[in-house]
């Protein structure tokens, strides 16, 4: 079974890498895909995000990296024949944000959403936090 792990990955975090590794153990193939999010301002060029994802997936033989910056997630899923979307959730606020999208993806295209709970040791990490820390020349531990 193939699954899609979509996100802005701006930047790729340890939390993203953890979800990707865990998803790779559960699915035959995982496509990690940089998507456009109109609610976020891109900090890194898509090419850099793709390179960082490729580096994160180096030891995962069943992971491929792609991008889709025009159209809906379900459009991409239809085009490449994927019926499962992976989403990492850190807590209730993430789940509250993800549930309406999961329902809409199912309604529009029959795409199921598979939620992977964040590793508690990484649940505090977000792309926004990583960016803020890097602007202060600090890296979260």
BELBEL-V731852 format. One record per pair of residues at least 24 apart in sequence whose ideal C-beta (glycine too) atoms are under 8 Angstrom apart, sorted by the first residue. I is the first residue (numbers start at 0). J is the second residue. D is the distance in Angstrom with one decimal. If there is no record, write none. Layout:
i: <I,I>
j: <J,J>
d: <D,D>
This chain:
i: <0,0,0,0,0,1,1,1,1,1,1,1,1,1,1,2,2,2,2,2,2,2,2,2,3,3,3,3,3,3,3,3,3,3,3,4,4,4,4,4,4,5,5,5,5,5,5,5,6,6,6,6,7,7,7,7,7,7,7,7,8,8,8,8,8,9,9,9,9,9,9,9,10,10,10,10,10,10,10,11,11,11,11,12,12,12,12,12,13,13,14,14,14,14,14,14,14,14,15,15,16,17,17,17,17,18,18,18,18,19,19,19,19,20,21,22,22,22,23,23,23,23,25,26,26,26,27,28,28,28,29,29,29,29,29,30,30,30,30,30,30,31,31,31,31,31,32,32,32,32,32,33,33,33,33,33,34,34,34,34,34,35,35,35,42,71,72,72,72,73,73,73,73,76,76,76,77,81,82,82,82,83,83,83,83,84,84,84,84,85,85,85,86,86,86,86,87,87,87,87,88,88,88,88,89,89,89,89,90,90>
j: <26,27,28,82,83,26,27,28,29,30,79,80,81,82,83,26,28,29,30,81,83,84,85,113,29,30,32,72,75,76,79,81,83,84,85,29,30,31,32,84,85,31,32,34,67,72,75,84,31,32,33,34,33,34,35,36,39,41,48,126,33,48,51,52,126,39,41,42,43,48,126,130,42,43,48,51,126,129,130,48,51,52,55,121,124,125,126,129,121,124,87,89,117,118,121,122,124,125,55,87,55,87,117,118,121,85,87,115,117,55,56,59,62,59,115,85,113,115,56,59,61,62,113,61,83,85,61,61,62,63,59,61,62,63,85,62,63,64,65,79,81,56,62,63,64,65,64,65,66,67,75,64,65,66,67,68,66,67,68,72,75,67,68,69,130,107,100,104,110,104,107,108,110,104,108,110,108,110,109,110,111,110,111,112,113,110,111,112,113,112,113,115,112,113,114,115,114,115,116,117,114,115,116,117,117,122,123,125,117,122>
d: <5.5,5.4,7.9,7.9,6.5,6.7,6.4,4.5,7.6,6.8,7.9,7.1,5.0,7.8,7.3,4.3,7.3,5.3,7.4,6.6,4.3,7.0,5.2,6.7,7.7,5.1,5.9,7.6,7.2,6.2,7.9,4.7,7.0,5.1,6.8,5.6,7.1,4.5,7.0,7.7,4.4,7.9,4.9,4.6,7.7,5.7,7.7,6.5,7.8,7.7,7.2,6.4,6.9,6.4,7.6,4.6,5.3,7.3,7.8,7.1,5.5,4.8,7.2,6.0,7.4,6.6,5.8,5.4,5.5,6.1,5.5,7.8,7.2,5.7,7.1,6.5,5.9,5.9,6.8,6.7,4.4,5.8,5.7,7.8,5.2,7.1,5.8,5.4,5.4,5.9,6.3,7.2,5.7,7.4,4.5,7.4,4.8,7.6,7.3,7.1,4.8,7.8,7.3,5.2,5.7,6.9,3.8,5.1,7.4,6.5,6.5,7.0,6.6,6.7,5.8,4.8,7.9,6.4,8.0,4.6,5.6,5.4,7.9,7.4,7.3,7.8,6.4,5.1,7.6,7.0,7.6,6.4,4.9,7.7,7.0,7.7,5.2,7.7,5.6,6.9,6.6,6.6,6.1,7.5,5.5,7.6,7.6,4.7,6.2,5.6,6.7,7.9,7.6,4.2,7.5,7.4,7.5,5.6,6.9,6.4,7.8,7.7,4.2,7.2,5.8,7.5,8.0,6.3,7.7,5.5,4.9,4.0,5.8,7.7,6.1,5.2,6.0,7.6,6.6,5.8,6.4,7.1,5.2,7.6,5.6,5.7,7.2,5.0,7.0,7.8,5.2,6.2,5.8,7.4,5.5,7.3,7.7,5.2,7.8,5.7,5.3,7.3,6.0,6.5,4.4,4.4,7.7,7.6,7.8,6.6>
